[in-house]
Structure formats: C-alpha cells, structure tokens
Amino acid sequence: MNAATQLALGWIAAAAIALAAYRARSLNRGGAAAAFVVGGLTFGFGGWAWALLLLAFFVSSSALSHLFRQRKHTLSEKFSKGHRRDWGQVAANGALAVALAAVHAWHPESRWVWPAFAGALAAVNADTWATEIGVLARSAPRYILNGKTVPRGTSGGVSLLGFGAALAGAALIGVCALAGEVSQQLALAVTFGGWLGALVDSVLGATVQAMYFCPQCQKETEHTPRHTCGTPTVWRRGWRWMNNDVVNFIASIVGAIAAVVLSM
C-alpha cells in the first residue's frame, strides 16, 4: 500500500469512527471534528498497528464513560466536562500521538517512536480508566499527598480500585502494542509507563491544576466560569492555565518518556 492510499483510507476510517462516536454521544461536534483529524493523521502516518492502539484507547474509554453513567451522574459537578468529549479533550489525549506518528512517517527507522506512541496512549487510557472506575469504589478516596479521605471526584483523590483500573487500562495498550513489535519488555514498559503517567496526572491534580469554588453550593469544582448550578465560580488554587486538558497532555508525555526508557 502506497502512502497516498494509506492516508486516504485513514481519513475514511476516521470519518466513520468519528461519526459513530458522535451518534453514540461519546463526542460532541467539536470532539468529533478533532477525532476525525487525530484518527486520520494517525492512521495515515502510521498505518493499521498505530490505528489499533488509538482505537483501543478510544473505544475502551468511551465504553467506560457510558458504563454506570447514572451512578456517576452526581459527580458531574466536580469535573469540568461531561462524558461527551470535546475538541480540547481529544487534542490533549491525541496530539502527542499524532506528532509521534508523523515522526515515524518521516523517520521509520527510529525504534524509539513506537514505544513512545504506545506509552503516551497507555497514560491517557490509564487515567481515563482510573477516573471512570475509581469513582465507583465503595470506600472514600484518599488524597494522594497526605492519605486523608476526600469527597469522590476530588482531583488528586485515589483509591485501590482506581490504581488497579489504571494498571488495567495501561496493560490493554501494552498488549495491543505487540501488534507493532512482539516484545515482552515493550509490553511491560508501555504498561508501567502508562500507569506512571496516570500517577503523575493525580499528583498534578492535587498540586498545580486550577481548581475553583462555588459559593452557592459550597463545593470545590473544576468548572469555570460557572458551576453546574449556574453560579460564577471563584479561583481557589493551582495555576489558572493548568486545566484538566493540560494535565492529560503532560501525563501523556510522561508515559511516552517512561515507556521509551524502560523499553531500551
């Protein structure tokens, strides 16, 4: 298959998947457009193996977003965005993957690119699984910095169920990474790198991610400029530019670097 044909097939497949995700209410319009671009470029630059990892992340994370949605509905006031991903979320989770797929297209002999790509996706998948499953833990989560219990959905709150879910999410990508290179060391490196990226995500959420406060509900939230009740929120802590999308992007970088180092 020549490069032009591969790129064309990539755009066609990406369009079909983005449309299906939009109809399934996993993406809003902006998210569907971004997914079309991310999927088309990743498939076009990388090929089927690269697209497989992207699909494993997107399909599994979207399925978990829909699972037990009613049980997680009460936590929507905490998170800045709902289960329908927007363009910012798609870009934060997929921008590094696209860049690495492009590097592969220009320098296919570079062996570090595939572990980096897999590690980046493993990190965002691990974080998504930890968030979607971890909030269902029966016991209250504990703050990652001091071990004290915190309300469900608090940034930086962790649980054993969440840690396990993160490891499982990263392992899924680690196994799928064998489609590009059959290596037990690679699978383990991607799995651990992804889990480490999710851990860094939690630390950033507890320290520098921007958090706001709703005077009406008397609750901390990621929502800005207004809370779900409609009340304007007030900045409480963190760096104002460090929203959840930026945190996810940094986590993907950590996952990529860790996977490369561990796979060498």
N, C-alpha and C positions, 0 to 999 in steps of 0.2 A: 504494500500500500504506500503510495507516494504521499508527500507532506500535504499537498493540496486536498487530496481525497480524505485524509485523516482529519484535517481541520474542518472540512465540510461536514463530515459525519459527526464530529464533536459538537458543532453548532446545532445540528438537527437533534441529536440526543439530548443536549442541554435544554433546548426549547421544549421538548416533550416532557422532560422531568420537571422543569420549572412550572409549566402549565398544570401538570398533575398536582404538584405541591400547592399551587395557588388554589386550585379547585378543592383540595383537601383541607384548605385553610391552615396549612403549615407555614405559608408565606403570604405577606401582603403584596400589593403591586410592586412596591419598590424592592422588596425582598426577592420577588420572582424575577425582576429585571436583573438584579445583581447576581442571582443564582445562574441565570442564563449566561451572563458574561463569565463568571467564575468557572462554571462547568464547561462551557465551550472552549475557553482558553486552556484549561487543564487537560481536557481530552485532546484538543488539537495539538498542544505542545508535547504531551506525554504519551498518550495512547491509552489502550484499554486497561493496563495494570494501574496506571495513575488514576483513571476514572473510577476504577473499582474501589480504591481507598476513599475517594471523595464520596462515592455513593454509600459506602458502608457507614461513614460518619453521618451523612445527611439523613439516610433512611432510618438508622437506629435512633438518632437523636430526635427526629420528628415523631417517630412512633412513641418514644417515651414521653414527649411533650403532651401527647394526646392521652396517654395512659393515666388513669386515676385523676383526670382533669378536675373532676368535681371535688375530690379530696384536697387538691392543691389550690382551689379557687380562692380560699380565704387568705392565701399568701400573696395574692396579686398586688396588694397594696404595698408590699415590700419591694418587689422587683420593678425596675424601670420599664420593662417591656413584657408583653404577654407571650402566649405560646406561638403567636404568628410572628415569625422573624421578619425584620425589616432589612433594608439595604445595609444599614450600619452593622448589624449582627452578621450578615452574610459576608460582608467585606472583612470584618475583624477576624472571622474564622477561616476565610478562604484566600485572603490577599497574599499571605506568605506562600501558600501552596501554589498559587498561580505563578508567583515570581520564581519559585524553585523549578516548576515545570518548564518555564521559559529558559532557565539556565540549562536544564537538561537538553532542550532542543538545540541550543547553541553549542553546548559542550557535552555531548553524550558520553564522552569517555570519563567524565568526572564521577567517581564512585561514591563520593560523599553526598551527592544531591538526593539520591533515593532515600537513605536513612533520614536525612533532614526533612524531606517531604512527609515521610511516614510519621516521624516524631512530632511534627507540627500538627498534623491531623489527629494523632493519638492524644495530644494535650487537650485540644478543644473538645474531642469526644469524651475524654475522661472527665473534664469539667462539666460538660452537659449531663452526663450520666450521674455524676455526684450530686448535681443540683436537683435533677428530676426525681431521683430515687432517694437521695439523702433526706429530703424534707419529709419523707414518709416514715422515718424512724419513730418508734414508739417513745423512746426517751428523748428529752430535750437535747439539742446540740450544745456543744461546748465551744467557747471562744478559743481559737487556735493559739492565741498569745498567752492566756493565763489559765485555761482549763475551766473557767466558770461557765455555768449554764446561761444560755441566751435564748431569746424567742426564736422560733422557727423562721427560717428565711433571712436571718441576720447575716450580713456579709462578714465572712471570717468565722462563721459558725460551722463546726464539723462534727461528724458522728462516725462510729464504726461502720454503719451501713453506707454512709457516703464515701468513706475511704475504700470500702470493698467495691462499691459501684464504680468509682474512679478507676480502680485497678482493672475491673472487668471491661470498662469502656476502652481503656488503653490497650488491653490484651486483644480485643477484637481487631483493632487496627494493626497490632503487631502480627497477628496471624495472617491477615489479609496482605501484609507487606511481603509475605513469602511468594506472592504472585510475581513480584519483580525480582526477587533474589532469594533462593532457597538457602536459608542460613538460620540455625537456631540462635546464634549470637545476635543476629539482626532482630529477630522477633523479640528476644528478651530486652535488647537495647531500646527498641521502639516502645515496648510496654512500660519499662521503667521510666524512660524519658517522658512519655505522656503522663504517667502518674505524677512525676516530679513537676511537670508544667501545671497540672491541676492544683498541686500543693502550693506552688508559688502564687497561683490565682487567689487562693484562700488567704494567703499572707497579705497580698496586696489589698484584698478586700477589707482586711482588718486594720490596715495601716494608712494607706495613701489614697484609696478610692474615695471619690467625692460622695458624701452622704448628707442627706437633708432631713429636716424635721417638720412635721405637720402640726401647727399649733392647735388646730381644731381636734384632730384625733389623738394628739399627744403621742405620736409614734415616729420612729426613725424610718426613713424610706430612701430608695434610690430615685424616686420620682422627682422631676423638676421640669418646668417651673411650678406645676401644680400637682397636688396629691390626687388620688383616685376620687376623693370626696369633693374635689374642685377648689380646695383651699390652697393658696400660694404657699409653697414650701420655703423653708429658711435653711441656708447652708449651715451645717453643723461641724463637719470635719473633713479632712482629706484635701487633695489637690483638685480644684474645680474642673480641670481639664481631664482628670483621670476617671472617666466614666467606665461602665462595665465593658463597653466595646474595646476600649484601650487596654484594659486589664486582660481581656481574652487574647488580644493580639500579642501582648507581652508573653503570656503563657505559651502561645504557640511558638514563639522564638525560643523560649527556654526548652520546650520539648524537642525542637529541632536540634539545638546545640547538644543537648544531653544525649540524644539518640546517635548523633554523629560520633561523639567522643566515646561512647560505650560500645559502638559497633566496630571501632578501629582495632 
